[in-house]
């Protein structure tokens, strides 16, 4: 039986979504790029951190080959949002370009979605303890996050991100390999009855008609 790597599927889903965020993330990337490259900017960053009572930190840029690097960038950027906003807006005031609260609101929404994927990736990557029984539950957490977030009043880019993620998700996780169900059944906290309830809830959240085999 061929069983796809769950962590790899999560990567494919997120990569499809992140293609929609280039415009949203570019101002944040630009100010971080500036801080990393220019000595004067590093000094200003240190001064601003002291003003806001934050420890100076080197914020890593994200890379296309590692989707969770975008999550980590957003995680650090949100922590230093006041510093980054001041630096960007002061440097680009003559151009009339600013990082606004709307940028940060959308960044926080994307961060929270990616956080669910990041948590699941860590669980799926366990080596020294069993994790196959957690796959269905983690998938439920992810699809619930996507659905709940899509119900909010979002910008077009974030809406397309979520739609792209869901389309890719359905391509791989509309039906689970039997080994995941067996792992859940062998979990004393789930068993057969719990698995039936989990799958019923999962397909409701996915908005897909699918006959749960154990009902």
C-alpha positions in Angstrom: 0.0 0.0 0.0 1.3 3.4 -1.0 0.9 6.0 1.8 1.7 9.6 1.0 3.8 11.7 3.4 1.5 13.9 5.4 4.1 16.5 6.0 4.7 16.8 2.3 1.0 17.1 1.5 0.8 20.0 4.0 3.7 21.6 2.3 2.0 21.4 -1.1 -1.2 22.9 0.3 0.6 25.8 1.9 2.7 26.5 -1.2 -0.4 26.8 -3.3 -1.8 29.3 -0.9 1.3 31.4 -0.4 1.5 32.3 -4.1 -1.4 34.7 -3.4 0.4 36.7 -0.7 3.3 38.3 -2.5 1.7 41.8 -2.5 0.6 41.5 1.1 4.0 40.4 2.4 6.2 42.5 0.3 6.3 45.7 2.5 7.2 43.5 5.5 9.8 41.6 3.6 11.3 44.9 2.3 11.8 46.4 5.7 13.4 43.2 7.1 15.6 43.0 4.0 16.7 46.6 4.6 17.5 45.9 8.3 19.5 42.8 7.4 21.5 44.5 4.6 22.2 48.1 5.8 24.3 49.0 8.9 22.4 52.2 9.5 19.1 50.3 9.5 20.5 47.8 12.0 21.4 50.7 14.3 17.9 52.2 13.9 16.3 48.8 14.5 18.3 48.4 17.8 17.2 51.9 18.9 13.6 51.2 18.1 13.7 47.9 20.0 15.0 49.7 23.1 12.2 52.3 22.8 9.5 49.6 22.7 11.2 47.4 25.3 12.0 44.6 23.0 15.2 42.5 22.6 17.0 43.0 19.4 16.7 40.0 17.1 17.8 39.0 13.6 14.6 38.3 11.7 15.1 35.7 9.0 13.6 36.1 5.6 11.5 33.4 4.2 12.4 31.2 1.3 10.2 29.6 -1.4 11.4 26.1 -0.7 10.5 26.2 3.0 6.9 27.3 3.6 7.2 27.3 7.4 9.9 30.0 7.0 7.0 32.3 6.0 5.2 31.3 9.2 8.4 32.1 11.2 8.9 35.4 9.4 5.3 36.4 10.2 5.6 35.2 13.8 8.7 37.4 14.4 7.4 40.3 12.4 4.1 40.5 14.4 6.2 40.6 17.6 8.2 43.5 16.2 5.3 45.1 14.3 5.6 48.5 16.0 9.3 48.7 15.3 9.0 47.5 11.6 6.0 49.8 11.0 7.9 52.9 12.3 11.0 52.1 10.3 9.2 51.4 7.0 6.8 54.4 7.3 9.5 56.8 8.2 11.8 55.7 5.4 9.0 55.6 2.7 7.0 58.7 3.8 8.2 60.7 0.7 6.9 57.9 -1.5 3.5 57.8 0.2 3.9 54.1 0.9 3.0 52.8 4.4 2.5 49.6 6.3 -0.9 50.0 7.8 -3.0 48.2 10.4 -4.7 46.4 7.5 -1.4 44.8 6.5 -0.9 43.6 10.1 -4.5 42.3 10.5 -4.1 40.2 7.3 -0.7 39.1 8.4 -2.1 37.9 11.7 -4.9 36.0 10.0 -2.4 34.2 7.7 0.0 33.6 10.6 -2.8 31.8 12.6 -3.7 29.6 9.6 0.0 28.7 9.0 0.4 28.0 12.7 -2.1 25.1 12.5 -0.1 23.7 9.6 3.2 24.2 11.4 1.9 22.4 14.5 0.6 19.5 12.4 3.9 19.3 10.5 5.9 18.9 13.8 3.5 16.2 15.0 3.7 14.3 11.7 7.5 14.5 11.8 7.9 12.7 15.1 10.5 10.0 15.0 10.7 8.5 18.4 7.0 8.2 19.3 4.0 7.0 17.4 2.0 9.5 15.5 -0.2 7.7 12.9 -3.2 7.8 15.2 -3.0 11.6 15.3 -3.3 12.2 11.5 -7.1 12.4 11.2 -7.5 14.6 14.3 -4.8 17.0 13.0 -6.4 17.1 9.6 -9.7 18.1 11.3 -7.9 20.9 13.1 -6.5 22.2 9.8 -9.8 22.0 7.9 -11.7 23.7 10.7 -9.1 26.5 10.8 -9.5 27.0 7.0 -13.3 27.0 7.2 -13.6 29.3 10.2 -11.1 31.7 8.7 -12.9 31.8 5.4 -16.1 32.8 7.1 -14.5 36.1 8.3 -14.5 39.3 6.3 -11.2 38.9 4.6 -9.3 40.6 1.7 -9.4 39.0 -1.7 -5.8 37.7 -1.5 -6.4 35.8 1.8 -9.7 34.4 0.4 -7.8 33.1 -2.6 -5.1 31.6 -0.3 -7.7 29.7 1.6 -9.5 28.5 -1.6 -6.3 27.3 -3.1 -5.4 25.5 0.1 -8.8 23.8 0.2 -8.7 22.7 -3.4 -5.2 21.1 -2.9 -6.4 19.6 0.4 -9.4 17.9 -1.2 -7.1 16.4 -3.9 -5.2 14.5 -1.2 -7.4 14.2 1.9 -11.0 13.6 0.6 -10.4 10.0 1.5 -7.9 8.7 4.1 -5.7 5.7 3.6 -7.0 2.8 5.8 -3.8 2.8 7.9 -4.8 6.2 9.4 -8.2 4.8 10.4 -6.5 1.7 11.9 -4.2 3.9 13.9 -7.1 5.9 15.3 -9.1 2.8 16.2 -6.1 1.4 18.2 -6.0 4.7 20.1 -7.7 4.0 23.5 -9.1 7.6 23.4 -10.7 7.2 20.0 -11.6 3.6 19.1 -14.2 2.8 16.4 -17.1 4.9 17.7 -14.8 7.9 18.2 -13.4 7.5 14.7 -16.9 7.4 13.2 -17.8 10.7 14.9 -14.5 12.3 13.8 -14.9 11.3 10.2 -18.6 12.5 10.2 -17.5 15.9 11.6 -14.5 16.1 9.2 -16.7 15.7 6.1 -19.2 18.2 7.4 -16.4 20.7 7.8 -15.0 19.8 4.4 -18.5 20.3 2.8 -18.1 17.0 1.0 -20.6 14.3 0.6 -18.9 11.1 1.6 -20.2 7.8 3.2 -18.3 7.1 6.4 -17.5 3.3 6.0 -18.0 2.6 9.7 -21.5 3.9 10.1 
